[in-house]
Amino acid sequence: MLTAQPNLEPGTLPTSWITGGPNCLEVPSWQVHQYNPTFFILRESGCINYEKPFLYLILGKDRALLIDTGAGPVDTTAVTHKLIAKLPLTVVHSHGHGDHVQGDKTFTDMPDVTLIAATVDAEQKAFGIANWPDQPGSIDLGDRIIDVIAIPGHQSAHVAYYDRKTGILLTGDHLYPGRLYIADFPAYVASTRRLVEFTGSHPVAHILGCHIEQSSTPYVDYPTGTAYQPHEHSLELGRAHLLELMAALDALHGTPAKVFLRDLTIYPVPPRK
């Protein structure tokens, strides 16, 4: 028996992504993938920075939203403004680590650009989060609501973004195919539970993070600093991965430890100063 399906705008994802080689002279600075007419995925080349972060650009009727600005010496404005036409742009972040904010300076003082700092205070104000981190916020792009869920643990100002039109949940460095670095273990567990609860009442087409570190071979990842990853894992995960992560965290009973799962690794680390 068929059941009613959520009314989500579909899109497509590539079977593979450009990474950082083998010949950097032949690798573009950015790979731009159009998931659908109003949702773009940008990947920075590993030839610029080995982190190879993913950025997300979402177009509404009134505004465009860019999530993260990239790593290293990168001109993010050049690639972004080719895609948004004449829409005003709001620039936000998944969190405040350097490989996600280093392109901020290219947006400073630009007309029709609002840059939201990757701090708890700035995000609370911009997204209307009165009770951090328990209460979700949102941003209206015009006929398109993006929900914002506070998920500290990897970093104190980390947030996830949920696009109601596509059902895509953007989880930054909290959940992606790779090493999930956890600086504040209790906060990370609580944030993961918050995502589980949120997705229990919101359809999830894909979970997309900001990196790929896992290889296409189960339980095998690429070492830190790898620019060229010819056999990397797919970017997209699903809610099943979120539930698997939650179960593995619960099984630790509050004691941080590395846990190697098929598509990701729980990886506690000391907090960054």
C-alpha positions as YAML, in Angstrom:
chain: A
units: angstrom
residues:
- id: 1
  name: MET
  ca: [0.00, 0.00, 0.00]
- id: 2
  name: LEU
  ca: [1.38, 3.39, -1.01]
- id: 3
  name: THR
  ca: [1.35, 6.16, 1.57]
- id: 4
  name: ALA
  ca: [1.33, 9.92, 1.11]
- id: 5
  name: GLN
  ca: [4.75, 11.38, 0.37]
- id: 6
  name: PRO
  ca: [6.08, 14.75, 1.57]
- id: 7
  name: ASN
  ca: [5.83, 17.51, -1.01]
- id: 8
  name: LEU
  ca: [9.53, 18.21, -1.44]
- id: 9
  name: GLU
  ca: [11.29, 19.76, -4.40]
- id: 10
  name: PRO
  ca: [13.57, 17.08, -5.89]
- id: 11
  name: GLY
  ca: [17.10, 17.49, -7.14]
- id: 12
  name: THR
  ca: [20.14, 15.53, -8.25]
- id: 13
  name: LEU
  ca: [23.57, 14.89, -6.73]
- id: 14
  name: PRO
  ca: [26.71, 13.98, -8.70]
- id: 15
  name: THR
  ca: [28.15, 10.49, -8.56]
- id: 16
  name: SER
  ca: [31.55, 11.99, -7.69]
- id: 17
  name: TRP
  ca: [33.18, 15.31, -6.81]
- id: 18
  name: ILE
  ca: [36.36, 17.01, -7.96]
- id: 19
  name: THR
  ca: [38.90, 16.98, -5.13]
- id: 20
  name: GLY
  ca: [42.44, 18.30, -5.54]
- id: 21
  name: GLY
  ca: [44.29, 16.60, -8.33]
- id: 22
  name: PRO
  ca: [46.06, 14.68, -9.56]
- id: 23
  name: ASN
  ca: [47.11, 17.72, -11.63]
- id: 24
  name: CYS
  ca: [46.20, 21.01, -9.96]
- id: 25
  name: LEU
  ca: [46.72, 22.91, -13.22]
- id: 26
  name: GLU
  ca: [43.62, 21.15, -14.53]
- id: 27
  name: VAL
  ca: [41.46, 21.53, -11.42]
- id: 28
  name: PRO
  ca: [39.06, 24.50, -11.10]
- id: 29
  name: SER
  ca: [39.10, 26.49, -7.88]
- id: 30
  name: TRP
  ca: [35.43, 25.66, -7.34]
- id: 31
  name: GLN
  ca: [33.10, 22.91, -8.42]
- id: 32
  name: VAL
  ca: [29.53, 24.21, -8.63]
- id: 33
  name: HIS
  ca: [26.70, 21.70, -8.69]
- id: 34
  name: GLN
  ca: [23.09, 22.77, -9.23]
- id: 35
  name: TYR
  ca: [20.99, 20.40, -7.14]
- id: 36
  name: ASN
  ca: [17.89, 22.08, -8.55]
- id: 37
  name: PRO
  ca: [17.17, 25.60, -9.89]
- id: 38
  name: THR
  ca: [17.33, 27.22, -6.43]
- id: 39
  name: PHE
  ca: [19.81, 25.08, -4.49]
- id: 40
  name: PHE
  ca: [23.52, 25.06, -5.28]
- id: 41
  name: ILE
  ca: [26.39, 23.08, -3.77]
- id: 42
  name: LEU
  ca: [29.88, 24.58, -4.05]
- id: 43
  name: ARG
  ca: [33.04, 22.64, -3.32]
- id: 44
  name: GLU
  ca: [36.39, 24.32, -2.87]
- id: 45
  name: SER
  ca: [39.32, 22.60, -4.55]
- id: 46
  name: GLY
  ca: [41.85, 20.70, -2.50]
- id: 47
  name: CYS
  ca: [44.48, 22.53, -4.54]
- id: 48
  name: ILE
  ca: [43.49, 25.68, -2.61]
- id: 49
  name: ASN
  ca: [43.03, 24.05, 0.78]
- id: 50
  name: TYR
  ca: [43.17, 20.37, 1.75]
- id: 51
  name: GLU
  ca: [39.95, 20.71, 3.78]
- id: 52
  name: LYS
  ca: [37.98, 20.96, 0.50]
- id: 53
  name: PRO
  ca: [34.90, 22.35, 2.26]
- id: 54
  name: PHE
  ca: [31.39, 22.32, 0.82]
- id: 55
  name: LEU
  ca: [29.38, 25.55, 0.80]
- id: 56
  name: TYR
  ca: [25.64, 25.83, 0.18]
- id: 57
  name: LEU
  ca: [23.73, 28.55, -1.67]
- id: 58
  name: ILE
  ca: [19.93, 28.67, -1.40]
- id: 59
  name: LEU
  ca: [17.79, 31.09, -3.39]
- id: 60
  name: GLY
  ca: [14.49, 32.48, -2.14]
- id: 61
  name: LYS
  ca: [12.10, 34.96, -3.72]
- id: 62
  name: ASP
  ca: [13.55, 37.91, -1.83]
- id: 63
  name: ARG
  ca: [17.05, 36.87, -0.71]
- id: 64
  name: ALA
  ca: [19.81, 34.35, -1.27]
- id: 65
  name: LEU
  ca: [21.50, 32.52, 1.61]
- id: 66
  name: LEU
  ca: [25.15, 31.42, 1.53]
- id: 67
  name: ILE
  ca: [26.24, 28.99, 4.22]
- id: 68
  name: ASP
  ca: [30.00, 29.26, 4.94]
- id: 69
  name: THR
  ca: [32.63, 31.13, 2.96]
- id: 70
  name: GLY
  ca: [35.50, 28.68, 2.51]
- id: 71
  name: ALA
  ca: [39.09, 28.08, 3.55]
- id: 72
  name: GLY
  ca: [42.42, 29.66, 2.74]
- id: 73
  name: PRO
  ca: [43.10, 32.42, 0.19]
- id: 74
  name: VAL
  ca: [39.80, 32.17, -1.63]
- id: 75
  name: ASP
  ca: [37.55, 34.69, -3.43]
- id: 76
  name: THR
  ca: [34.12, 33.35, -2.59]
- id: 77
  name: THR
  ca: [32.28, 36.43, -3.81]
- id: 78
  name: ALA
  ca: [33.30, 35.86, -7.41]
- id: 79
  name: VAL
  ca: [31.68, 32.44, -7.71]
- id: 80
  name: THR
  ca: [28.67, 33.32, -5.54]
- id: 81
  name: HIS
  ca: [27.55, 36.46, -7.34]
- id: 82
  name: LYS
  ca: [27.47, 34.67, -10.67]
- id: 83
  name: LEU
  ca: [24.69, 32.47, -9.26]
- id: 84
  name: ILE
  ca: [22.43, 34.86, -7.36]
- id: 85
  name: ALA
  ca: [21.70, 37.39, -10.14]
- id: 86
  name: LYS
  ca: [20.49, 40.58, -8.41]
- id: 87
  name: LEU
  ca: [19.20, 39.04, -5.18]
- id: 88
  name: PRO
  ca: [20.41, 40.51, -1.88]
- id: 89
  name: LEU
  ca: [22.65, 38.01, -0.10]
- id: 90
  name: THR
  ca: [22.77, 36.89, 3.52]
- id: 91
  name: VAL
  ca: [26.01, 35.12, 4.47]
- id: 92
  name: VAL
  ca: [25.90, 32.78, 7.46]
- id: 93
  name: HIS
  ca: [28.03, 29.91, 8.78]
- id: 94
  name: SER
  ca: [27.76, 26.37, 10.02]
- id: 95
  name: HIS
  ca: [30.26, 27.30, 12.74]
- id: 96
  name: GLY
  ca: [33.26, 29.48, 13.47]
- id: 97
  name: HIS
  ca: [36.31, 27.36, 12.58]
- id: 98
  name: GLY
  ca: [38.75, 28.90, 10.12]
- id: 99
  name: ASP
  ca: [38.06, 26.61, 7.17]
- id: 100
  name: HIS
  ca: [34.46, 27.87, 7.10]
- id: 101
  name: VAL
  ca: [34.94, 31.62, 7.62]
- id: 102
  name: GLN
  ca: [38.14, 32.59, 5.81]
- id: 103
  name: GLY
  ca: [36.23, 33.93, 2.82]
- id: 104
  name: ASP
  ca: [34.27, 36.36, 5.03]
- id: 105
  name: LYS
  ca: [36.58, 39.25, 4.23]
- id: 106
  name: THR
  ca: [35.60, 39.13, 0.57]
- id: 107
  name: PHE
  ca: [32.01, 40.02, 1.54]
- id: 108
  name: THR
  ca: [32.83, 42.81, 3.98]
- id: 109
  name: ASP
  ca: [31.26, 46.18, 3.09]
- id: 110
  name: MET
  ca: [29.72, 44.83, -0.11]
- id: 111
  name: PRO
  ca: [26.34, 46.36, -1.08]
- id: 112
  name: ASP
  ca: [23.26, 44.17, -0.58]
- id: 113
  name: VAL
  ca: [25.24, 41.69, 1.53]
- id: 114
  name: THR
  ca: [24.44, 40.96, 5.17]
- id: 115
  name: LEU
  ca: [27.23, 39.03, 6.92]
- id: 116
  name: ILE
  ca: [26.24, 37.21, 10.12]
- id: 117
  name: ALA
  ca: [29.20, 36.45, 12.36]
- id: 118
  name: ALA
  ca: [29.73, 32.86, 13.52]
- id: 119
  name: THR
  ca: [29.05, 33.65, 17.17]
- id: 120
  name: VAL
  ca: [26.24, 32.58, 19.48]
- id: 121
  name: ASP
  ca: [25.07, 36.15, 20.08]
- id: 122
  name: ALA
  ca: [24.96, 37.04, 16.37]
- id: 123
  name: GLU
  ca: [23.15, 33.82, 15.46]
- id: 124
  name: GLN
  ca: [20.60, 34.17, 18.24]
- id: 125
  name: LYS
  ca: [19.74, 37.65, 17.03]
- id: 126
  name: ALA
  ca: [19.72, 36.82, 13.30]
- id: 127
  name: PHE
  ca: [17.65, 33.65, 13.59]
- id: 128
  name: GLY
  ca: [15.41, 34.56, 16.52]
- id: 129
  name: ILE
  ca: [16.73, 31.88, 18.87]
- id: 130
  name: ALA
  ca: [15.56, 33.12, 22.27]
- id: 131
  name: ASN
  ca: [16.63, 30.04, 24.24]
- id: 132
  name: TRP
  ca: [20.01, 28.76, 23.03]
- id: 133
  name: PRO
  ca: [20.53, 25.92, 22.26]
- id: 134
  name: ASP
  ca: [17.15, 24.31, 22.91]
- id: 135
  name: GLN
  ca: [14.87, 26.49, 20.82]
- id: 136
  name: PRO
  ca: [15.12, 26.42, 17.00]
- id: 137
  name: GLY
  ca: [15.17, 29.60, 14.96]
- id: 138
  name: SER
  ca: [14.60, 30.37, 11.31]
- id: 139
  name: ILE
  ca: [15.34, 32.71, 8.43]
- id: 140
  name: ASP
  ca: [12.80, 33.68, 5.75]
- id: 141
  name: LEU
  ca: [14.25, 34.09, 2.25]
- id: 142
  name: GLY
  ca: [10.87, 34.97, 0.76]
- id: 143
  name: ASP
  ca: [8.55, 32.04, 0.08]
- id: 144
  name: ARG
  ca: [11.24, 29.82, 1.62]
- id: 145
  name: ILE
  ca: [11.81, 29.14, 5.32]
- id: 146
  name: ILE
  ca: [15.13, 27.76, 6.53]
- id: 147
  name: ASP
  ca: [14.98, 26.31, 10.05]
- id: 148
  name: VAL
  ca: [18.08, 26.79, 12.20]
- id: 149
  name: ILE
  ca: [18.93, 24.30, 14.96]
- id: 150
  name: ALA
  ca: [21.68, 25.05, 17.47]
- id: 151
  name: ILE
  ca: [24.07, 22.08, 17.68]
- id: 152
  name: PRO
  ca: [27.11, 23.03, 19.80]
- id: 153
  name: GLY
  ca: [29.62, 20.30, 20.56]
- id: 154
  name: HIS
  ca: [32.02, 20.41, 17.65]
- id: 155
  name: GLN
  ca: [32.20, 24.18, 18.18]
- id: 156
  name: SER
  ca: [30.19, 26.45, 20.47]
- id: 157
  name: ALA
  ca: [28.38, 28.42, 17.73]
- id: 158
  name: HIS
  ca: [27.58, 25.44, 15.50]
- id: 159
  name: VAL
  ca: [24.15, 25.38, 13.87]
- id: 160
  name: ALA
  ca: [22.35, 23.13, 11.38]
- id: 161
  name: TYR
  ca: [20.09, 24.40, 8.60]
- id: 162
  name: TYR
  ca: [16.97, 22.65, 7.34]
- id: 163
  name: ASP
  ca: [15.49, 23.68, 4.00]
- id: 164
  name: ARG
  ca: [11.75, 23.03, 4.05]
- id: 165
  name: LYS
  ca: [11.47, 23.08, 0.25]
- id: 166
  name: THR
  ca: [13.97, 20.30, -0.45]
- id: 167
  name: GLY
  ca: [14.05, 18.45, 2.87]
- id: 168
  name: ILE
  ca: [17.84, 18.84, 2.97]
- id: 169
  name: LEU
  ca: [19.44, 19.04, 6.40]
- id: 170
  name: LEU
  ca: [22.83, 20.78, 6.43]
- id: 171
  name: THR
  ca: [24.87, 19.58, 9.39]
- id: 172
  name: GLY
  ca: [28.24, 21.30, 8.89]
- id: 173
  name: ASP
  ca: [30.99, 19.47, 10.80]
- id: 174
  name: HIS
  ca: [28.57, 17.78, 13.20]
- id: 175
  name: LEU
  ca: [27.73, 14.91, 10.84]
- id: 176
  name: TYR
  ca: [29.42, 14.05, 7.55]
- id: 177
  name: PRO
  ca: [31.30, 11.05, 6.10]
- id: 178
  name: GLY
  ca: [34.52, 11.38, 8.03]
- id: 179
  name: ARG
  ca: [36.02, 12.07, 11.45]
- id: 180
  name: LEU
  ca: [33.47, 13.79, 13.66]
- id: 181
  name: TYR
  ca: [35.68, 15.87, 15.95]
- id: 182
  name: ILE
  ca: [33.92, 16.41, 19.28]
- id: 183
  name: ALA
  ca: [35.29, 19.12, 21.58]
- id: 184
  name: ASP
  ca: [32.40, 19.22, 24.09]
- id: 185
  name: PHE
  ca: [31.07, 15.70, 24.44]
- id: 186
  name: PRO
  ca: [27.93, 16.34, 26.56]
- id: 187
  name: ALA
  ca: [26.91, 19.23, 24.30]
- id: 188
  name: TYR
  ca: [27.50, 17.11, 21.19]
- id: 189
  name: VAL
  ca: [25.34, 14.27, 22.52]
- id: 190
  name: ALA
  ca: [22.56, 16.71, 23.41]
- id: 191
  name: SER
  ca: [22.82, 18.35, 19.98]
- id: 192
  name: THR
  ca: [22.64, 15.02, 18.19]
- id: 193
  name: ARG
  ca: [19.52, 14.17, 20.19]
- id: 194
  name: ARG
  ca: [18.08, 17.56, 19.21]
- id: 195
  name: LEU
  ca: [18.61, 16.70, 15.53]
- id: 196
  name: VAL
  ca: [17.00, 13.29, 15.99]
- id: 197
  name: GLU
  ca: [13.96, 14.90, 17.58]
- id: 198
  name: PHE
  ca: [13.72, 17.57, 14.88]
- id: 199
  name: THR
  ca: [13.94, 15.08, 12.03]
- id: 200
  name: GLY
  ca: [11.31, 12.92, 13.69]
- id: 201
  name: SER
  ca: [8.72, 15.43, 12.47]
- id: 202
  name: HIS
  ca: [10.45, 16.78, 9.34]
- id: 203
  name: PRO
  ca: [11.08, 14.73, 6.18]
- id: 204
  name: VAL
  ca: [14.77, 14.38, 5.32]
- id: 205
  name: ALA
  ca: [15.77, 13.87, 1.71]
- id: 206
  name: HIS
  ca: [19.51, 14.15, 2.39]
- id: 207
  name: ILE
  ca: [21.88, 15.05, 5.19]
- id: 208
  name: LEU
  ca: [24.78, 17.05, 3.76]
- id: 209
  name: GLY
  ca: [27.85, 18.05, 5.75]
- id: 210
  name: CYS
  ca: [30.82, 20.26, 4.96]
- id: 211
  name: HIS
  ca: [33.54, 17.69, 4.25]
- id: 212
  name: ILE
  ca: [34.26, 14.21, 2.93]
- id: 213
  name: GLU
  ca: [37.10, 12.38, 4.70]
- id: 214
  name: GLN
  ca: [35.83, 8.83, 4.40]
- id: 215
  name: SER
  ca: [36.83, 6.70, 1.44]
- id: 216
  name: SER
  ca: [34.45, 4.54, -0.55]
- id: 217
  name: THR
  ca: [35.86, 1.55, 1.35]
- id: 218
  name: PRO
  ca: [33.93, 0.95, 4.59]
- id: 219
  name: TYR
  ca: [35.78, 1.98, 7.78]
- id: 220
  name: VAL
  ca: [38.66, 3.54, 5.82]
- id: 221
  name: ASP
  ca: [39.26, 7.30, 5.77]
- id: 222
  name: TYR
  ca: [41.77, 9.59, 4.09]
- id: 223
  name: PRO
  ca: [44.50, 10.97, 6.38]
- id: 224
  name: THR
  ca: [44.37, 14.61, 7.48]
- id: 225
  name: GLY
  ca: [45.97, 16.81, 4.83]
- id: 226
  name: THR
  ca: [44.95, 14.70, 1.84]
- id: 227
  name: ALA
  ca: [44.12, 16.98, -1.10]
- id: 228
  name: TYR
  ca: [43.39, 14.36, -3.77]
- id: 229
  name: GLN
  ca: [40.75, 11.78, -2.88]
- id: 230
  name: PRO
  ca: [39.94, 9.77, -6.02]
- id: 231
  name: HIS
  ca: [37.90, 7.15, -4.16]
- id: 232
  name: GLU
  ca: [36.01, 9.16, -1.59]
- id: 233
  name: HIS
  ca: [32.65, 8.45, 0.02]
- id: 234
  name: SER
  ca: [29.53, 10.11, -1.32]
- id: 235
  name: LEU
  ca: [28.67, 13.46, 0.28]
- id: 236
  name: GLU
  ca: [25.08, 12.61, 1.14]
- id: 237
  name: LEU
  ca: [24.02, 10.72, 4.23]
- id: 238
  name: GLY
  ca: [20.52, 9.89, 5.47]
- id: 239
  name: ARG
  ca: [18.56, 9.95, 8.70]
- id: 240
  name: ALA
  ca: [19.66, 6.36, 9.29]
- id: 241
  name: HIS
  ca: [23.22, 7.66, 9.76]
- id: 242
  name: LEU
  ca: [21.97, 10.20, 12.29]
- id: 243
  name: LEU
  ca: [20.18, 7.45, 14.22]
- id: 244
  name: GLU
  ca: [23.28, 5.25, 14.05]
- id: 245
  name: LEU
  ca: [25.37, 8.11, 15.43]
- id: 246
  name: MET
  ca: [22.88, 8.68, 18.26]
- id: 247
  name: ALA
  ca: [22.87, 4.99, 19.19]
- id: 248
  name: ALA
  ca: [26.68, 4.86, 19.22]
- id: 249
  name: LEU
  ca: [26.87, 7.95, 21.43]
- id: 250
  name: ASP
  ca: [24.29, 6.56, 23.83]
- id: 251
  name: ALA
  ca: [26.28, 3.33, 24.06]
- id: 252
  name: LEU
  ca: [29.24, 5.29, 25.44]
- id: 253
  name: HIS
  ca: [27.19, 6.34, 28.51]
- id: 254
  name: GLY
  ca: [28.82, 9.75, 28.69]
- id: 255
  name: THR
  ca: [32.43, 8.59, 28.39]
- id: 256
  name: PRO
  ca: [34.16, 10.03, 25.30]
- id: 257
  name: ALA
  ca: [35.85, 7.44, 23.09]
- id: 258
  name: LYS
  ca: [36.67, 6.86, 19.45]
- id: 259
  name: VAL
  ca: [34.08, 4.71, 17.71]
- id: 260
  name: PHE
  ca: [34.64, 3.53, 14.16]
- id: 261
  name: LEU
  ca: [31.42, 3.17, 12.20]
- id: 262
  name: ARG
  ca: [31.06, 2.12, 8.57]
- id: 263
  name: ASP
  ca: [30.70, 5.63, 7.15]
- id: 264
  name: LEU
  ca: [32.03, 7.90, 9.90]
- id: 265
  name: THR
  ca: [34.10, 8.00, 13.07]
- id: 266
  name: ILE
  ca: [33.22, 9.47, 16.47]
- id: 267
  name: TYR
  ca: [36.42, 11.32, 17.33]
- id: 268
  name: PRO
  ca: [36.65, 13.19, 20.68]
- id: 269
  name: VAL
  ca: [39.36, 15.87, 20.79]
- id: 270
  name: PRO
  ca: [40.48, 18.60, 23.22]
- id: 271
  name: PRO
  ca: [38.66, 21.93, 22.69]
- id: 272
  name: ARG
  ca: [40.39, 24.40, 20.36]
- id: 273
  name: LYS
  ca: [41.68, 27.51, 22.09]
...
